[in-house]
């Protein structure tokens, strides 16, 4: 009798482990699909955001975008080109597309050189930070 009980317990434990692994795998797959869907939606929202900015006469270009779980929103980085007083001023901004909040902004008078390199480093850092942080009310 005790041998049958041990066999039953082993089979039961094995079944629990396999079942638990299957459930965990299902949830992981479901979570990955949900994140993929959020990123696709984010791309669409970011493109629409930049399109609306261009409709107002601003020469904006979407550089990159990503979904921010901490903010539960889409973060977009855009580059604007403004011509004035015989020179071109480039601006770089990270924006929470859902709220319209500007999370980072810097401008540069030259697209190649130290100004551009410093702006690129600053915007990379700001974009990464925007993805990590939570929204403040």
N, C-alpha and C positions, 0 to 999 in steps of 0.2 A: 504494500500500500504506500509506503513512504517513497519508494522508487517512482511510482506513478505520479505522486504528488510533486516530486522534484522535476520530473519530465514536464509535467503540466506547467509548473512555475517557470521553467526555462523557456518553453514555447511561448507562454504568455508574455514574458519579459522581452523575448525576441520580437514578438508581434508589436509590443508597445514601442520599442526602439525603432522598428521599421516604419510604423505608422507615424510616429513623431517626426522622423526624418522626412517622410513624404509631405506632411503638413508644413513643416518648415520650408521645404523646397517650393511648395505651392505659394506660400506667402512671399518668399523672396522673389519668385518670378512675377507675382502680382505687383509687388512694390516696384520692381524694375520697369514693368510695363506702365505703371502709373507715372513714374518719373519721366519715362520717355514721352508719354503723352503731354505732361506738363511742359517739357522742353520744346516740343513741337508747337504747342499753343503759345509759348513764350516767344518763339521765333516769329510767329504770325503777328503777335501784339507789337513786338519791336519794329517789325517792318511797317506796320500801320502807323505807329508813332512817328517814325521818320518820314513817312509819306505825308502825314499831316503837317509836319514841320516844313517840308518842302513846298507844300501848298501855300504856306504863308510867305514864301519868297526867300526862305533861308536855304542855302545850299548844304544840306545835311546828308551825311553818309553813315549808314550803320556799319560799325566796325566789328562788333561782336555782341552777343547777348547770351544770357544763361538764366536759368531758374534759380532763385535764392530760397532755399527751404526756411531759413531763419526769418525772412521777410514774407514768405509765402507769396512772392511776387516775381515779376520779371525785371531783370536789370539789363539795360542796354547801354552800350558805349557808342557815342556818335561823334563824328568829326564834322565841324562846320567850317566853311571857307567864306570869309568876309573880305570884300575888297573895298578899301577906302583910303583916301588921301594918297593914292599912288602906290599903295602897298597891300599885300595880302596878309591877313591875320587869320591864323588857324586856331580854332578852339576845340578842345576835347572835353567831353562831359560824360559822366556816368549818371544815368537817370533810372529811378524806379518807375517803370512804365505804368504800373497800376495806380500809383498816386501822383505821378508827375514830379515827384520830389527830386531835385538835382542833388546827387550825392557827392559829386566831384566836378570841379571845373578848373581848367587851366587854358591859357592861350599862349600863342607863339607867333613871332613875326617871320620866322623862316621854317621851312619844312625839312631842310637838310642842315645838319650842324648841331652844335651844342644845345641850342634851344629845343630843337626837336628831340634830341636824345634824352634830355632832362624831362621833357613833357611825357615822352613814351614811358620812362621808368616810373614817373609819378602816376600816370594813368593805369599802368599795369598793377601797381600796388593798390591804388584806390579801387579798381574793379574787383580785385581779389577780396579786399576788405568789405566791399559792399555785398558780395555774395555770402560772406561769413556772418555779417552782423544781422541783428534783428531790427525790425522797424521800431522807431520810437514814436510815441503819440504826442 
